[in-house]
Amino acid sequence: MDNLSRTLPAEFRNLSELARNLWWSWSPEGRSVFSHFDPTLWRLTHHDPMRQLQEIDPSRLEMLRQDMVFIRKYQAAMNAFHEYMAASDHWFGTQYPHLNGGTIAYFSAEFGLHRSVPLYSGGLGILAGDHLKEASDLGIPLVAVGFMYNQAYFRQVIDAEGWQEAVYDSVDQMAMPIDLARTPAGELAKIQVRIGRRLVTCIIWQVRVGRVSLYLLDTNSPENAPEDRHLTARLYGGDHQTRLCQELLLGIGGVRALRAVGYHPHVWHANEGHPAFLLVERIGELVKQGMALDEAANQVRLNTVFTTHTPVPAGHDVFSADLIREYCQWWWEDLGLTQEDFMALGRHPELSPNQFHMTTLAIRLAAFVNGVSREHEHVSRKMFQVLWPERSVNQVPIHSVTNGVHVPTWIAKEMDMLFRKYLELDWRERCDDQELWKRIEGVPDEELWETRQFLKRKMLIFIRQRARIGWMDGTMDPIQVLASGALLEPYSLTLGFARRYATYKRATLLFSDLDRLKKILLNPWRPVQIIFAGKAHPADQPGRELIHQLYQFAKAHDLGGHIAFVEDYDMHVAKFLVQGVDVWLNNPRPPLEASGTSGQKAALNGVPNLSVLDGWWKEGYDGSNGWAVPLPDEPLDEGKQDAWDSENLYTLLEKEIVPLYYERGIDGIPHGWCATAKNAIRTGAPIFSARRMLKEYMGRAYAPLFPDAVSSVEEKLA
Ligand SMILES: *Cc1c(COP(=O)(O)O)cnc(C)c1O
């Protein structure tokens, strides 16, 4: 029994078990237990059961012992949880009985599971988190590896001038739903990795994500030198050197960690290039057993999956031969190999032979390589054609599995209730079934509209509450209170734009003709407001400039508070925004958005997208489910592209979106708008769900690579 359970009344002991498995976070039964447990603490802790259990008042516990409603909810949740954990009639069990006993290892530098487990910075991590949750729901035997960051990704504070400040909070491990991992023999699991001349020890933590376990490497152990203890402190922190050390730990240490806790995976999946050294470690394992290097590399390739996530060149790590020598020499010396052998694994034909390209390493050594949307498949083929000089672009063996979102995580409770009523009680179990979603037509416009309006008010209350706290604790001056959304109002057409402020995302595109924008926003009969949120990487000065500029618009008197900037975008804020706004806006410079997933979360909740045709929207848009900026007939230079895109955005707003929103029937309901919202749900929910995505990974990538299930991998992949 852990410390938390000791303080709980005997009849509620299992609450701690429930809090220690993130299943609670996407199960209505689990959430309803903790929101009832102490509604105020639920809100104050931003929905954090572990902290609730630590901070709950004993008198509240006494009350709960008499509270029949709570007791019933608690029992229902425990039953549902135990049933979920024990089930064997899940999708994987029925579809792939012959793969029973198999394991798929999934490596990622970040995982976005819940706000209370701050191991992510943005989209890549949340995608990885959704991957684990859906694998669990489908019964796919996945095990995952990542880092325990002792300082969460930074908290964003905007100062009075509009400059982003990055605040690093240390995480309180006692308040996280994590446990020290154990070996099959029951000892605490630890592994070591040579990093240059030093032997670095990693402690291993375990996070329970439904049926899936995520193991986290942590160098903050007393055996290590002080500088090594900080190696896993920050996500994407530090210089090139820290980055290389982190990636060595993740790849090499990750394989060792899985072995230490008793896993021997059959298929290995590297999510983005950061963990690609896992391939190097596995080659080393085979060479040590006496296999020749080439043969070992071929062997490793047979059961490796690699997903690339960005067409932006800076998103692909490159290390110099000097750095590689400094930190990896031990590897080739141990195996009787040379630095040449090592460098060859990551040689990109267009870079100097003195550079080691992580994505190339992963592409060369994976049997299934994929981008994250059809458009991204095409862009990646062009980008990496140099690795197959004898092939045409269309023959480059890079595929795509379009990203999707974990529906139970991102659906608003109120939309869930609507779907239960009009689709089917267990609609979640069939959320990738396109037939089921046709029933959305049966939802009365009035109910849909009321639900959408309710969710907007809920978001505005959340935003205002944050502003109030900033006002009361003195961290915000009056104008910041206004800039953070206090003047927003519930009846205006509300656009949402939340993303990382990289310049290619063009956050300020809509401000390129300020007078025209003002006319749209300030129309007294048909007002429009826009909510912005998102972080810039602290080292990205142009990104910080963008936030600064947006903040000036949010503060500007003549924009009347129709622009708001909400601080500290994270999963918690994201939920309110994707569920609460009327339109989700996205205008990156094509084709640099590999997929994007926030718009998928919005569509699922009945929020249509207004976006350039890039990433997922290029295959998601069908003319009825939102709005798309048309592509120009011929490629334009950047300036002209910006002008083309902004002109089209203004026109769509003026001619289509604003009129449709404000055109009300005699019952006061915008029926045309409701039709678009329903189309967004019907077309978006099933296809851009993590359920569809995981089934696709299983069928196209994982299952064909299981060694004993197939005779010829090549045959299956053809
Ligand atoms: C979904 C999500 C993202 C990714 O969204 P994009 O559309 O790829 O920008 C990033 N951050 C948070 C907090 C999210 O919830």
The ligand as an ORCA input file, in Angstrom:
! r2SCAN-3c Opt
* xyz 0 1
  C      -3.285     19.198    -30.072
  C      -2.267     20.061    -29.458
  C      -1.153     20.492    -30.200
  C      -0.956     20.133    -31.650
  O      -1.773     20.922    -32.466
  P      -1.327     21.400    -33.925
  O      -2.589     21.445    -34.674
  O      -0.378     20.378    -34.464
  O      -0.706     22.726    -33.731
  C      -0.216     21.276    -29.569
  N      -0.340     21.637    -28.279
  C      -1.394     21.258    -27.541
  C      -1.461     21.672    -26.116
  C      -2.388     20.456    -28.100
  O      -3.422     20.050    -27.344
*
